[in-house]
Every structure is written in C-alpha cells, then in structure tokens.
C-alpha cells in the first residue's frame, strides 16, 4: 500500500489512504478506523484497492461494497480474481 501511495503521489494524485497501525488496536479503535475509512471513501473520486495476490480481507470487502453503493469507480492492483 505504501508503494502505491508513493507512486500515485509522485504522479500528482492526491491520495487519501487508510490509516495504519503497527500494533494491536482495541475494538473501539477498530470501529473508529472503519468509520473513518468510509468517510475517506466519501472524499475520494475513485478507489484503488491494493490487493497483492488477489487477497481482499473482510474490512476491505465492506469498504468495496460501500464504495460501489456510493457510485465510486473501483480498480484493483491485482484484478486476477475480480
């Protein structure tokens, strides 16, 4: 995700990326981050899902569904399973 953020930024794209945590987070923090990610999707013009090897986790699946429901264009770094 960091590489995609860097590459898009250097290409002149304003990147609104999900937050990252290097340590375990509490359930309350997870709920807050999940809500924040949806607000970031609201701000975005389009969504790029960074999914190496085609992997998409539970949270990302919810965010993709939300982006789709709000009409955001969605693309994937690894579209092999999409």
Secondary structure, 3 states (H helix, E strand, C coil): CHHHHHHHHHCCCCCCCCCCCCCCCCHHHHHHHHHHHHHHHHHCCEEEECCHHHCCCHHHHHHHHHHHHCCCEEEECCHHHC
